[in-house]
Amino acid sequence: MAFGLDSSSFSGASGQQLQYVVMQVTLKEKFFGTGSGNLTELETVINAQASKGYRLHTISTANGGSKGFGGGDRIQATLVFEKI
């Protein structure tokens, strides 16, 4: 199963001098093909926080079911970044 980045949301703390930043990312199954495109996009999210002085502290996932045309599974990932 290949997943692509669907959407993300994050707290207003991103880029401020707070100790932790929490982000939520929804990955969805690609309708056609396979590949690791989602890994590149997930890397982008992680590297953006790393460039602000945060490191990935915790990640948890939950299955979000299927929605919309063509269905496809959704995985909800919650990422916690810690200021270093």
mmCIF file of the N, C-alpha and C atoms, coordinates in Angstrom:
data_MODEL
# 
_entry.id   MODEL 
# 
loop_
_atom_site.group_PDB 
_atom_site.id 
_atom_site.type_symbol 
_atom_site.label_atom_id 
_atom_site.label_alt_id 
_atom_site.label_comp_id 
_atom_site.label_asym_id 
_atom_site.label_entity_id 
_atom_site.label_seq_id 
_atom_site.pdbx_PDB_ins_code 
_atom_site.Cartn_x 
_atom_site.Cartn_y 
_atom_site.Cartn_z 
_atom_site.occupancy 
_atom_site.B_iso_or_equiv 
_atom_site.pdbx_formal_charge 
_atom_site.auth_seq_id 
_atom_site.auth_comp_id 
_atom_site.auth_asym_id 
_atom_site.auth_atom_id 
_atom_site.pdbx_PDB_model_num 
ATOM 1   N N  . MET A 1 1  ? 0.834   -1.162 0.000  1.00 0.00 ? 1  MET A N  1 
ATOM 2   C CA . MET A 1 1  ? 0.000   0.000  0.000  1.00 0.00 ? 1  MET A CA 1 
ATOM 3   C C  . MET A 1 1  ? 0.888   1.237  0.000  1.00 0.00 ? 1  MET A C  1 
ATOM 4   N N  . ALA A 1 2  ? 0.698   2.151  -0.906 1.00 0.00 ? 2  ALA A N  1 
ATOM 5   C CA . ALA A 1 2  ? 1.455   3.390  -0.952 1.00 0.00 ? 2  ALA A CA 1 
ATOM 6   C C  . ALA A 1 2  ? 0.575   4.523  -0.445 1.00 0.00 ? 2  ALA A C  1 
ATOM 7   N N  . PHE A 1 3  ? 1.147   5.396  0.346  1.00 0.00 ? 3  PHE A N  1 
ATOM 8   C CA . PHE A 1 3  ? 0.390   6.501  0.917  1.00 0.00 ? 3  PHE A CA 1 
ATOM 9   C C  . PHE A 1 3  ? 0.995   7.815  0.474  1.00 0.00 ? 3  PHE A C  1 
ATOM 10  N N  . GLY A 1 4  ? 0.147   8.817  0.252  1.00 0.00 ? 4  GLY A N  1 
ATOM 11  C CA . GLY A 1 4  ? 0.590   10.156 -0.089 1.00 0.00 ? 4  GLY A CA 1 
ATOM 12  C C  . GLY A 1 4  ? 0.117   11.126 0.971  1.00 0.00 ? 4  GLY A C  1 
ATOM 13  N N  . LEU A 1 5  ? 0.820   12.216 1.135  1.00 0.00 ? 5  LEU A N  1 
ATOM 14  C CA . LEU A 1 5  ? 0.455   13.212 2.128  1.00 0.00 ? 5  LEU A CA 1 
ATOM 15  C C  . LEU A 1 5  ? -0.817  13.908 1.702  1.00 0.00 ? 5  LEU A C  1 
ATOM 16  N N  . ASP A 1 6  ? -1.837  13.908 2.554  1.00 0.00 ? 6  ASP A N  1 
ATOM 17  C CA . ASP A 1 6  ? -3.128  14.512 2.234  1.00 0.00 ? 6  ASP A CA 1 
ATOM 18  C C  . ASP A 1 6  ? -3.204  15.932 2.765  1.00 0.00 ? 6  ASP A C  1 
ATOM 19  N N  . SER A 1 7  ? -2.998  16.082 4.049  1.00 0.00 ? 7  SER A N  1 
ATOM 20  C CA . SER A 1 7  ? -3.059  17.412 4.650  1.00 0.00 ? 7  SER A CA 1 
ATOM 21  C C  . SER A 1 7  ? -2.363  17.342 5.990  1.00 0.00 ? 7  SER A C  1 
ATOM 22  N N  . SER A 1 8  ? -2.045  18.508 6.526  1.00 0.00 ? 8  SER A N  1 
ATOM 23  C CA . SER A 1 8  ? -1.447  18.539 7.847  1.00 0.00 ? 8  SER A CA 1 
ATOM 24  C C  . SER A 1 8  ? -1.938  19.770 8.581  1.00 0.00 ? 8  SER A C  1 
ATOM 25  N N  . SER A 1 9  ? -1.879  19.701 9.876  1.00 0.00 ? 9  SER A N  1 
ATOM 26  C CA . SER A 1 9  ? -2.180  20.856 10.699 1.00 0.00 ? 9  SER A CA 1 
ATOM 27  C C  . SER A 1 9  ? -1.154  20.898 11.809 1.00 0.00 ? 9  SER A C  1 
ATOM 28  N N  . PHE A 1 10 ? -0.917  22.078 12.334 1.00 0.00 ? 10 PHE A N  1 
ATOM 29  C CA . PHE A 1 10 ? 0.087   22.189 13.374 1.00 0.00 ? 10 PHE A CA 1 
ATOM 30  C C  . PHE A 1 10 ? -0.284  23.312 14.315 1.00 0.00 ? 10 PHE A C  1 
ATOM 31  N N  . SER A 1 11 ? 0.307   23.267 15.490 1.00 0.00 ? 11 SER A N  1 
ATOM 32  C CA . SER A 1 11 ? 0.029   24.284 16.488 1.00 0.00 ? 11 SER A CA 1 
ATOM 33  C C  . SER A 1 11 ? 0.683   25.597 16.073 1.00 0.00 ? 11 SER A C  1 
ATOM 34  N N  . GLY A 1 12 ? 0.247   26.660 16.663 1.00 0.00 ? 12 GLY A N  1 
ATOM 35  C CA . GLY A 1 12 ? 0.835   27.976 16.398 1.00 0.00 ? 12 GLY A CA 1 
ATOM 36  C C  . GLY A 1 12 ? 2.232   28.112 16.953 1.00 0.00 ? 12 GLY A C  1 
ATOM 37  N N  . ALA A 1 13 ? 2.724   27.106 17.663 1.00 0.00 ? 13 ALA A N  1 
ATOM 38  C CA . ALA A 1 13 ? 4.037   27.171 18.298 1.00 0.00 ? 13 ALA A CA 1 
ATOM 39  C C  . ALA A 1 13 ? 5.179   27.000 17.311 1.00 0.00 ? 13 ALA A C  1 
ATOM 40  N N  . SER A 1 14 ? 4.889   26.486 16.129 1.00 0.00 ? 14 SER A N  1 
ATOM 41  C CA . SER A 1 14 ? 5.939   26.208 15.166 1.00 0.00 ? 14 SER A CA 1 
ATOM 42  C C  . SER A 1 14 ? 6.781   27.456 14.900 1.00 0.00 ? 14 SER A C  1 
ATOM 43  N N  . GLY A 1 15 ? 8.068   27.359 15.191 1.00 0.00 ? 15 GLY A N  1 
ATOM 44  C CA . GLY A 1 15 ? 8.971   28.473 14.947 1.00 0.00 ? 15 GLY A CA 1 
ATOM 45  C C  . GLY A 1 15 ? 9.149   29.385 16.147 1.00 0.00 ? 15 GLY A C  1 
ATOM 46  N N  . GLN A 1 16 ? 8.326   29.245 17.182 1.00 0.00 ? 16 GLN A N  1 
ATOM 47  C CA . GLN A 1 16 ? 8.495   30.036 18.392 1.00 0.00 ? 16 GLN A CA 1 
ATOM 48  C C  . GLN A 1 16 ? 9.454   29.315 19.327 1.00 0.00 ? 16 GLN A C  1 
ATOM 49  N N  . GLN A 1 17 ? 9.746   29.900 20.453 1.00 0.00 ? 17 GLN A N  1 
ATOM 50  C CA . GLN A 1 17 ? 10.698  29.312 21.386 1.00 0.00 ? 17 GLN A CA 1 
ATOM 51  C C  . GLN A 1 17 ? 10.021  28.418 22.429 1.00 0.00 ? 17 GLN A C  1 
ATOM 52  N N  . LEU A 1 18 ? 8.976   27.707 22.060 1.00 0.00 ? 18 LEU A N  1 
ATOM 53  C CA . LEU A 1 18 ? 8.320   26.779 22.963 1.00 0.00 ? 18 LEU A CA 1 
ATOM 54  C C  . LEU A 1 18 ? 9.039   25.437 22.942 1.00 0.00 ? 18 LEU A C  1 
ATOM 55  N N  . GLN A 1 19 ? 8.922   24.676 24.009 1.00 0.00 ? 19 GLN A N  1 
ATOM 56  C CA . GLN A 1 19 ? 9.658   23.424 24.150 1.00 0.00 ? 19 GLN A CA 1 
ATOM 57  C C  . GLN A 1 19 ? 9.173   22.327 23.190 1.00 0.00 ? 19 GLN A C  1 
ATOM 58  N N  . TYR A 1 20 ? 7.848   22.276 22.915 1.00 0.00 ? 20 TYR A N  1 
ATOM 59  C CA . TYR A 1 20 ? 7.297   21.221 22.075 1.00 0.00 ? 20 TYR A CA 1 
ATOM 60  C C  . TYR A 1 20 ? 6.368   21.787 21.006 1.00 0.00 ? 20 TYR A C  1 
ATOM 61  N N  . VAL A 1 21 ? 6.334   21.128 19.842 1.00 0.00 ? 21 VAL A N  1 
ATOM 62  C CA . VAL A 1 21 ? 5.412   21.435 18.756 1.00 0.00 ? 21 VAL A CA 1 
ATOM 63  C C  . VAL A 1 21 ? 4.718   20.133 18.382 1.00 0.00 ? 21 VAL A C  1 
ATOM 64  N N  . VAL A 1 22 ? 3.395   20.188 18.225 1.00 0.00 ? 22 VAL A N  1 
ATOM 65  C CA . VAL A 1 22 ? 2.619   19.002 17.856 1.00 0.00 ? 22 VAL A CA 1 
ATOM 66  C C  . VAL A 1 22 ? 2.043   19.223 16.468 1.00 0.00 ? 22 VAL A C  1 
ATOM 67  N N  . MET A 1 23 ? 2.228   18.257 15.586 1.00 0.00 ? 23 MET A N  1 
ATOM 68  C CA . MET A 1 23 ? 1.695   18.326 14.230 1.00 0.00 ? 23 MET A CA 1 
ATOM 69  C C  . MET A 1 23 ? 0.880   17.074 13.964 1.00 0.00 ? 23 MET A C  1 
ATOM 70  N N  . GLN A 1 24 ? -0.148  17.221 13.157 1.00 0.00 ? 24 GLN A N  1 
ATOM 71  C CA . GLN A 1 24 ? -0.962  16.086 12.770 1.00 0.00 ? 24 GLN A CA 1 
ATOM 72  C C  . GLN A 1 24 ? -0.957  16.016 11.244 1.00 0.00 ? 24 GLN A C  1 
ATOM 73  N N  . VAL A 1 25 ? -0.626  14.843 10.714 1.00 0.00 ? 25 VAL A N  1 
ATOM 74  C CA . VAL A 1 25 ? -0.511  14.632 9.278  1.00 0.00 ? 25 VAL A CA 1 
ATOM 75  C C  . VAL A 1 25 ? -1.410  13.463 8.888  1.00 0.00 ? 25 VAL A C  1 
ATOM 76  N N  . THR A 1 26 ? -2.175  13.630 7.815  1.00 0.00 ? 26 THR A N  1 
ATOM 77  C CA . THR A 1 26 ? -3.019  12.546 7.307  1.00 0.00 ? 26 THR A CA 1 
ATOM 78  C C  . THR A 1 26 ? -2.405  11.998 6.035  1.00 0.00 ? 26 THR A C  1 
ATOM 79  N N  . LEU A 1 27 ? -2.085  10.713 6.055  1.00 0.00 ? 27 LEU A N  1 
ATOM 80  C CA . LEU A 1 27 ? -1.563  10.037 4.873  1.00 0.00 ? 27 LEU A CA 1 
ATOM 81  C C  . LEU A 1 27 ? -2.696  9.246  4.251  1.00 0.00 ? 27 LEU A C  1 
ATOM 82  N N  . LYS A 1 28 ? -2.799  9.292  2.915  1.00 0.00 ? 28 LYS A N  1 
ATOM 83  C CA . LYS A 1 28 ? -3.852  8.528  2.253  1.00 0.00 ? 28 LYS A CA 1 
ATOM 84  C C  . LYS A 1 28 ? -3.251  7.603  1.214  1.00 0.00 ? 28 LYS A C  1 
ATOM 85  N N  . GLU A 1 29 ? -3.932  6.491  0.986  1.00 0.00 ? 29 GLU A N  1 
ATOM 86  C CA . GLU A 1 29 ? -3.488  5.522  -0.010 1.00 0.00 ? 29 GLU A CA 1 
ATOM 87  C C  . GLU A 1 29 ? -3.598  6.141  -1.393 1.00 0.00 ? 29 GLU A C  1 
ATOM 88  N N  . LYS A 1 30 ? -2.561  5.942  -2.203 1.00 0.00 ? 30 LYS A N  1 
ATOM 89  C CA . LYS A 1 30 ? -2.593  6.437  -3.575 1.00 0.00 ? 30 LYS A CA 1 
ATOM 90  C C  . LYS A 1 30 ? -3.548  5.582  -4.400 1.00 0.00 ? 30 LYS A C  1 
ATOM 91  N N  . PHE A 1 31 ? -4.290  6.234  -5.289 1.00 0.00 ? 31 PHE A N  1 
ATOM 92  C CA . PHE A 1 31 ? -5.259  5.519  -6.128 1.00 0.00 ? 31 PHE A CA 1 
ATOM 93  C C  . PHE A 1 31 ? -4.553  4.668  -7.166 1.00 0.00 ? 31 PHE A C  1 
ATOM 94  N N  . PHE A 1 32 ? -3.487  5.191  -7.789 1.00 0.00 ? 32 PHE A N  1 
ATOM 95  C CA . PHE A 1 32 ? -2.726  4.457  -8.804 1.00 0.00 ? 32 PHE A CA 1 
ATOM 96  C C  . PHE A 1 32 ? -1.275  4.335  -8.375 1.00 0.00 ? 32 PHE A C  1 
ATOM 97  N N  . GLY A 1 33 ? -0.688  3.189  -8.695 1.00 0.00 ? 33 GLY A N  1 
ATOM 98  C CA . GLY A 1 33 ? 0.746   3.003  -8.536 1.00 0.00 ? 33 GLY A CA 1 
ATOM 99  C C  . GLY A 1 33 ? 1.193   2.813  -7.105 1.00 0.00 ? 33 GLY A C  1 
ATOM 100 N N  . THR A 1 34 ? 2.489   2.623  -7.001 1.00 0.00 ? 34 THR A N  1 
ATOM 101 C CA . THR A 1 34 ? 3.119   2.474  -5.703 1.00 0.00 ? 34 THR A CA 1 
ATOM 102 C C  . THR A 1 34 ? 4.313   3.397  -5.672 1.00 0.00 ? 34 THR A C  1 
ATOM 103 N N  . GLY A 1 35 ? 5.006   3.408  -4.572 1.00 0.00 ? 35 GLY A N  1 
ATOM 104 C CA . GLY A 1 35 ? 6.189   4.241  -4.463 1.00 0.00 ? 35 GLY A CA 1 
ATOM 105 C C  . GLY A 1 35 ? 6.272   4.857  -3.086 1.00 0.00 ? 35 GLY A C  1 
ATOM 106 N N  . SER A 1 36 ? 7.292   5.647  -2.894 1.00 0.00 ? 36 SER A N  1 
ATOM 107 C CA . SER A 1 36 ? 7.530   6.233  -1.589 1.00 0.00 ? 36 SER A CA 1 
ATOM 108 C C  . SER A 1 36 ? 7.404   7.744  -1.625 1.00 0.00 ? 36 SER A C  1 
ATOM 109 N N  . GLY A 1 37 ? 6.554   8.280  -2.468 1.00 0.00 ? 37 GLY A N  1 
ATOM 110 C CA . GLY A 1 37 ? 6.357   9.724  -2.523 1.00 0.00 ? 37 GLY A CA 1 
ATOM 111 C C  . GLY A 1 37 ? 5.969   10.303 -1.190 1.00 0.00 ? 37 GLY A C  1 
ATOM 112 N N  . ASN A 1 38 ? 5.191   9.567  -0.420 1.00 0.00 ? 38 ASN A N  1 
ATOM 113 C CA . ASN A 1 38 ? 4.783   10.056 0.883  1.00 0.00 ? 38 ASN A CA 1 
ATOM 114 C C  . ASN A 1 38 ? 5.963   10.199 1.829  1.00 0.00 ? 38 ASN A C  1 
ATOM 115 N N  . LEU A 1 39 ? 6.969   9.356  1.685  1.00 0.00 ? 39 LEU A N  1 
ATOM 116 C CA . LEU A 1 39 ? 8.139   9.467  2.547  1.00 0.00 ? 39 LEU A CA 1 
ATOM 117 C C  . LEU A 1 39 ? 8.868   10.775 2.293  1.00 0.00 ? 39 LEU A C  1 
ATOM 118 N N  . THR A 1 40 ? 8.953   11.183 1.052  1.00 0.00 ? 40 THR A N  1 
ATOM 119 C CA . THR A 1 40 ? 9.596   12.447 0.721  1.00 0.00 ? 40 THR A CA 1 
ATOM 120 C C  . THR A 1 40 ? 8.840   13.609 1.341  1.00 0.00 ? 40 THR A C  1 
ATOM 121 N N  . GLU A 1 41 ? 7.519   13.584 1.246  1.00 0.00 ? 41 GLU A N  1 
ATOM 122 C CA . GLU A 1 41 ? 6.723   14.662 1.816  1.00 0.00 ? 41 GLU A CA 1 
ATOM 123 C C  . GLU A 1 41 ? 6.770   14.652 3.338  1.00 0.00 ? 41 GLU A C  1 
ATOM 124 N N  . LEU A 1 42 ? 6.771   13.478 3.932  1.00 0.00 ? 42 LEU A N  1 
ATOM 125 C CA . LEU A 1 42 ? 6.884   13.375 5.385  1.00 0.00 ? 42 LEU A CA 1 
ATOM 126 C C  . LEU A 1 42 ? 8.253   13.872 5.839  1.00 0.00 ? 42 LEU A C  1 
ATOM 127 N N  . GLU A 1 43 ? 9.290   13.554 5.083  1.00 0.00 ? 43 GLU A N  1 
ATOM 128 C CA . GLU A 1 43 ? 10.634  14.067 5.363  1.00 0.00 ? 43 GLU A CA 1 
ATOM 129 C C  . GLU A 1 43 ? 10.649  15.583 5.345  1.00 0.00 ? 43 GLU A C  1 
ATOM 130 N N  . THR A 1 44 ? 9.917   16.176 4.405  1.00 0.00 ? 44 THR A N  1 
ATOM 131 C CA . THR A 1 44 ? 9.855   17.631 4.293  1.00 0.00 ? 44 THR A CA 1 
ATOM 132 C C  . THR A 1 44 ? 9.292   18.247 5.570  1.00 0.00 ? 44 THR A C  1 
ATOM 133 N N  . VAL A 1 45 ? 8.220   17.650 6.099  1.00 0.00 ? 45 VAL A N  1 
ATOM 134 C CA . VAL A 1 45 ? 7.605   18.137 7.332  1.00 0.00 ? 45 VAL A CA 1 
ATOM 135 C C  . VAL A 1 45 ? 8.603   18.034 8.482  1.00 0.00 ? 45 VAL A C  1 
ATOM 136 N N  . ILE A 1 46 ? 9.270   16.891 8.596  1.00 0.00 ? 46 ILE A N  1 
ATOM 137 C CA . ILE A 1 46 ? 10.222  16.679 9.684  1.00 0.00 ? 46 ILE A CA 1 
ATOM 138 C C  . ILE A 1 46 ? 11.416  17.613 9.547  1.00 0.00 ? 46 ILE A C  1 
ATOM 139 N N  . ASN A 1 47 ? 11.955  17.744 8.330  1.00 0.00 ? 47 ASN A N  1 
ATOM 140 C CA . ASN A 1 47 ? 13.113  18.612 8.117  1.00 0.00 ? 47 ASN A CA 1 
ATOM 141 C C  . ASN A 1 47 ? 12.791  20.086 8.326  1.00 0.00 ? 47 ASN A C  1 
ATOM 142 N N  . ALA A 1 48 ? 11.550  20.492 8.033  1.00 0.00 ? 48 ALA A N  1 
ATOM 143 C CA . ALA A 1 48 ? 11.153  21.884 8.274  1.00 0.00 ? 48 ALA A CA 1 
ATOM 144 C C  . ALA A 1 48 ? 11.233  22.196 9.764  1.00 0.00 ? 48 ALA A C  1 
ATOM 145 N N  . GLN A 1 49 ? 10.796  21.272 10.602 1.00 0.00 ? 49 GLN A N  1 
ATOM 146 C CA . GLN A 1 49 ? 10.872  21.488 12.053 1.00 0.00 ? 49 GLN A CA 1 
ATOM 147 C C  . GLN A 1 49 ? 12.320  21.393 12.540 1.00 0.00 ? 49 GLN A C  1 
ATOM 148 N N  . ALA A 1 50 ? 13.108  20.497 11.950 1.00 0.00 ? 50 ALA A N  1 
ATOM 149 C CA . ALA A 1 50 ? 14.518  20.373 12.323 1.00 0.00 ? 50 ALA A CA 1 
ATOM 150 C C  . ALA A 1 50 ? 15.267  21.669 12.039 1.00 0.00 ? 50 ALA A C  1 
ATOM 151 N N  . SER A 1 51 ? 14.921  22.331 10.930 1.00 0.00 ? 51 SER A N  1 
ATOM 152 C CA . SER A 1 51 ? 15.586  23.589 10.589 1.00 0.00 ? 51 SER A CA 1 
ATOM 153 C C  . SER A 1 51 ? 15.237  24.706 11.575 1.00 0.00 ? 51 SER A C  1 
ATOM 154 N N  . LYS A 1 52 ? 14.153  24.518 12.334 1.00 0.00 ? 52 LYS A N  1 
ATOM 155 C CA . LYS A 1 52 ? 13.747  25.486 13.360 1.00 0.00 ? 52 LYS A CA 1 
ATOM 156 C C  . LYS A 1 52 ? 14.292  25.114 14.740 1.00 0.00 ? 52 LYS A C  1 
ATOM 157 N N  . GLY A 1 53 ? 15.094  24.034 14.789 1.00 0.00 ? 53 GLY A N  1 
ATOM 158 C CA . GLY A 1 53 ? 15.713  23.636 16.045 1.00 0.00 ? 53 GLY A CA 1 
ATOM 159 C C  . GLY A 1 53 ? 14.923  22.611 16.835 1.00 0.00 ? 53 GLY A C  1 
ATOM 160 N N  . TYR A 1 54 ? 14.054  21.858 16.166 1.00 0.00 ? 54 TYR A N  1 
ATOM 161 C CA . TYR A 1 54 ? 13.272  20.812 16.823 1.00 0.00 ? 54 TYR A CA 1 
ATOM 162 C C  . TYR A 1 54 ? 13.704  19.448 16.303 1.00 0.00 ? 54 TYR A C  1 
ATOM 163 N N  . ARG A 1 55 ? 13.543  18.424 17.141 1.00 0.00 ? 55 ARG A N  1 
ATOM 164 C CA . ARG A 1 55 ? 13.771  17.052 16.699 1.00 0.00 ? 55 ARG A CA 1 
ATOM 165 C C  . ARG A 1 55 ? 12.499  16.255 16.958 1.00 0.00 ? 55 ARG A C  1 
ATOM 166 N N  . LEU A 1 56 ? 12.289  15.227 16.148 1.00 0.00 ? 56 LEU A N  1 
ATOM 167 C CA . LEU A 1 56 ? 11.119  14.381 16.312 1.00 0.00 ? 56 LEU A CA 1 
ATOM 168 C C  . LEU A 1 56 ? 11.269  13.601 17.616 1.00 0.00 ? 56 LEU A C  1 
ATOM 169 N N  . HIS A 1 57 ? 10.327  13.792 18.502 1.00 0.00 ? 57 HIS A N  1 
ATOM 170 C CA . HIS A 1 57 ? 10.354  13.153 19.814 1.00 0.00 ? 57 HIS A CA 1 
ATOM 171 C C  . HIS A 1 57 ? 9.491   11.895 19.813 1.00 0.00 ? 57 HIS A C  1 
ATOM 172 N N  . THR A 1 58 ? 8.253   12.006 19.278 1.00 0.00 ? 58 THR A N  1 
ATOM 173 C CA . THR A 1 58 ? 7.296   10.902 19.311 1.00 0.00 ? 58 THR A CA 1 
ATOM 174 C C  . THR A 1 58 ? 6.432   10.947 18.054 1.00 0.00 ? 58 THR A C  1 
ATOM 175 N N  . ILE A 1 59 ? 6.080   9.766  17.552 1.00 0.00 ? 59 ILE A N  1 
ATOM 176 C CA . ILE A 1 59 ? 5.109   9.687  16.466 1.00 0.00 ? 59 ILE A CA 1 
ATOM 177 C C  . ILE A 1 59 ? 4.131   8.562  16.800 1.00 0.00 ? 59 ILE A C  1 
ATOM 178 N N  . SER A 1 60 ? 2.855   8.832  16.608 1.00 0.00 ? 60 SER A N  1 
ATOM 179 C CA . SER A 1 60 ? 1.848   7.787  16.798 1.00 0.00 ? 60 SER A CA 1 
ATOM 180 C C  . SER A 1 60 ? 0.906   7.827  15.606 1.00 0.00 ? 60 SER A C  1 
ATOM 181 N N  . THR A 1 61 ? 0.309   6.693  15.288 1.00 0.00 ? 61 THR A N  1 
ATOM 182 C CA . THR A 1 61 ? -0.583  6.613  14.131 1.00 0.00 ? 61 THR A CA 1 
ATOM 183 C C  . THR A 1 61 ? -1.898  5.949  14.514 1.00 0.00 ? 61 THR A C  1 
ATOM 184 N N  . ALA A 1 62 ? -2.928  6.294  13.754 1.00 0.00 ? 62 ALA A N  1 
ATOM 185 C CA . ALA A 1 62 ? -4.245  5.677  13.900 1.00 0.00 ? 62 ALA A CA 1 
ATOM 186 C C  . ALA A 1 62 ? -4.840  5.527  12.513 1.00 0.00 ? 62 ALA A C  1 
ATOM 187 N N  . ASN A 1 63 ? -5.556  4.435  12.276 1.00 0.00 ? 63 ASN A N  1 
ATOM 188 C CA . ASN A 1 63 ? -6.208  4.204  10.995 1.00 0.00 ? 63 ASN A CA 1 
ATOM 189 C C  . ASN A 1 63 ? -7.457  5.056  10.917 1.00 0.00 ? 63 ASN A C  1 
ATOM 190 N N  . GLY A 1 64 ? -7.595  5.844  9.830  1.00 0.00 ? 64 GLY A N  1 
ATOM 191 C CA . GLY A 1 64 ? -8.728  6.739  9.676  1.00 0.00 ? 64 GLY A CA 1 
ATOM 192 C C  . GLY A 1 64 ? -9.813  6.222  8.754  1.00 0.00 ? 64 GLY A C  1 
ATOM 193 N N  . GLY A 1 65 ? -9.710  4.990  8.238  1.00 0.00 ? 65 GLY A N  1 
ATOM 194 C CA . GLY A 1 65 ? -10.729 4.458  7.330  1.00 0.00 ? 65 GLY A CA 1 
ATOM 195 C C  . GLY A 1 65 ? -10.600 5.025  5.938  1.00 0.00 ? 65 GLY A C  1 
ATOM 196 N N  . SER A 1 66 ? -11.663 4.934  5.139  1.00 0.00 ? 66 SER A N  1 
ATOM 197 C CA . SER A 1 66 ? -11.627 5.431  3.767  1.00 0.00 ? 66 SER A CA 1 
ATOM 198 C C  . SER A 1 66 ? -12.684 6.497  3.576  1.00 0.00 ? 66 SER A C  1 
ATOM 199 N N  . LYS A 1 67 ? -12.380 7.434  2.669  1.00 0.00 ? 67 LYS A N  1 
ATOM 200 C CA . LYS A 1 67 ? -13.287 8.547  2.398  1.00 0.00 ? 67 LYS A CA 1 
ATOM 201 C C  . LYS A 1 67 ? -13.174 8.940  0.927  1.00 0.00 ? 67 LYS A C  1 
ATOM 202 N N  . GLY A 1 68 ? -14.197 9.565  0.420  1.00 0.00 ? 68 GLY A N  1 
ATOM 203 C CA . GLY A 1 68 ? -14.133 10.178 -0.890 1.00 0.00 ? 68 GLY A CA 1 
ATOM 204 C C  . GLY A 1 68 ? -14.140 9.219  -2.057 1.00 0.00 ? 68 GLY A C  1 
ATOM 205 N N  . PHE A 1 69 ? -14.017 9.779  -3.261 1.00 0.00 ? 69 PHE A N  1 
ATOM 206 C CA . PHE A 1 69 ? -14.010 9.014  -4.499 1.00 0.00 ? 69 PHE A CA 1 
ATOM 207 C C  . PHE A 1 69 ? -12.837 8.054  -4.522 1.00 0.00 ? 69 PHE A C  1 
ATOM 208 N N  . GLY A 1 70 ? -13.105 6.806  -4.834 1.00 0.00 ? 70 GLY A N  1 
ATOM 209 C CA . GLY A 1 70 ? -12.048 5.812  -4.930 1.00 0.00 ? 70 GLY A CA 1 
ATOM 210 C C  . GLY A 1 70 ? -11.623 5.234  -3.596 1.00 0.00 ? 70 GLY A C  1 
ATOM 211 N N  . GLY A 1 71 ? -12.185 5.764  -2.527 1.00 0.00 ? 71 GLY A N  1 
ATOM 212 C CA . GLY A 1 71 ? -11.862 5.234  -1.202 1.00 0.00 ? 71 GLY A CA 1 
ATOM 213 C C  . GLY A 1 71 ? -10.403 5.409  -0.864 1.00 0.00 ? 71 GLY A C  1 
ATOM 214 N N  . GLY A 1 72 ? -9.809  4.383  -0.346 1.00 0.00 ? 72 GLY A N  1 
ATOM 215 C CA . GLY A 1 72 ? -8.411  4.441  0.060  1.00 0.00 ? 72 GLY A CA 1 
ATOM 216 C C  . GLY A 1 72 ? -8.298  4.643  1.557  1.00 0.00 ? 72 GLY A C  1 
ATOM 217 N N  . ASP A 1 73 ? -7.360  3.934  2.146  1.00 0.00 ? 73 ASP A N  1 
ATOM 218 C CA . ASP A 1 73 ? -7.159  4.041  3.585  1.00 0.00 ? 73 ASP A CA 1 
ATOM 219 C C  . ASP A 1 73 ? -6.513  5.365  3.944  1.00 0.00 ? 73 ASP A C  1 
ATOM 220 N N  . ARG A 1 74 ? -6.778  5.806  5.158  1.00 0.00 ? 74 ARG A N  1 
ATOM 221 C CA . ARG A 1 74 ? -6.173  7.017  5.712  1.00 0.00 ? 74 ARG A CA 1 
ATOM 222 C C  . ARG A 1 74 ? -5.444  6.628  6.991  1.00 0.00 ? 74 ARG A C  1 
ATOM 223 N N  . ILE A 1 75 ? -4.276  7.175  7.170  1.00 0.00 ? 75 ILE A N  1 
ATOM 224 C CA . ILE A 1 75 ? -3.537  6.998  8.404  1.00 0.00 ? 75 ILE A CA 1 
ATOM 225 C C  . ILE A 1 75 ? -3.310  8.381  8.990  1.00 0.00 ? 75 ILE A C  1 
ATOM 226 N N  . GLN A 1 76 ? -3.738  8.567  10.220 1.00 0.00 ? 76 GLN A N  1 
ATOM 227 C CA . GLN A 1 76 ? -3.569  9.835  10.926 1.00 0.00 ? 76 GLN A CA 1 
ATOM 228 C C  . GLN A 1 76 ? -2.300  9.716  11.776 1.00 0.00 ? 76 GLN A C  1 
ATOM 229 N N  . ALA A 1 77 ? -1.312  10.529 11.495 1.00 0.00 ? 77 ALA A N  1 
ATOM 230 C CA . ALA A 1 77 ? -0.061  10.504 12.251 1.00 0.00 ? 77 ALA A CA 1 
ATOM 231 C C  . ALA A 1 77 ? 0.039   11.766 13.086 1.00 0.00 ? 77 ALA A C  1 
ATOM 232 N N  . THR A 1 78 ? 0.344   11.594 14.357 1.00 0.00 ? 78 THR A N  1 
ATOM 233 C CA . THR A 1 78 ? 0.580   12.723 15.256 1.00 0.00 ? 78 THR A CA 1 
ATOM 234 C C  . THR A 1 78 ? 2.054   12.726 15.585 1.00 0.00 ? 78 THR A C  1 
ATOM 235 N N  . LEU A 1 79 ? 2.716   13.844 15.300 1.00 0.00 ? 79 LEU A N  1 
ATOM 236 C CA . LEU A 1 79 ? 4.148   13.975 15.513 1.00 0.00 ? 79 LEU A CA 1 
ATOM 237 C C  . LEU A 1 79 ? 4.379   15.011 16.609 1.00 0.00 ? 79 LEU A C  1 
ATOM 238 N N  . VAL A 1 80 ? 5.236   14.671 17.563 1.00 0.00 ? 80 VAL A N  1 
ATOM 239 C CA . VAL A 1 80 ? 5.616   15.598 18.625 1.00 0.00 ? 80 VAL A CA 1 
ATOM 240 C C  . VAL A 1 80 ? 7.094   15.917 18.429 1.00 0.00 ? 80 VAL A C  1 
ATOM 241 N N  . PHE A 1 81 ? 7.400   17.213 18.291 1.00 0.00 ? 81 PHE A N  1 
ATOM 242 C CA . PHE A 1 81 ? 8.767   17.680 18.128 1.00 0.00 ? 81 PHE A CA 1 
ATOM 243 C C  . PHE A 1 81 ? 9.212   18.372 19.407 1.00 0.00 ? 81 PHE A C  1 
ATOM 244 N N  . GLU A 1 82 ? 10.472  18.163 19.774 1.00 0.00 ? 82 GLU A N  1 
ATOM 245 C CA . GLU A 1 82 ? 11.038  18.751 20.977 1.00 0.00 ? 82 GLU A CA 1 
ATOM 246 C C  . GLU A 1 82 ? 12.143  19.725 20.606 1.00 0.00 ? 82 GLU A C  1 
ATOM 247 N N  . LYS A 1 83 ? 12.167  20.886 21.247 1.00 0.00 ? 83 LYS A N  1 
ATOM 248 C CA . LYS A 1 83 ? 13.215  21.876 21.019 1.00 0.00 ? 83 LYS A CA 1 
ATOM 249 C C  . LYS A 1 83 ? 14.550  21.321 21.496 1.00 0.00 ? 83 LYS A C  1 
ATOM 250 N N  . ILE A 1 84 ? 15.587  21.463 20.656 1.00 0.00 ? 84 ILE A N  1 
ATOM 251 C CA . ILE A 1 84 ? 16.925  20.975 21.064 1.00 0.00 ? 84 ILE A CA 1 
ATOM 252 C C  . ILE A 1 84 ? 17.871  22.131 21.265 1.00 0.00 ? 84 ILE A C  1 
# 
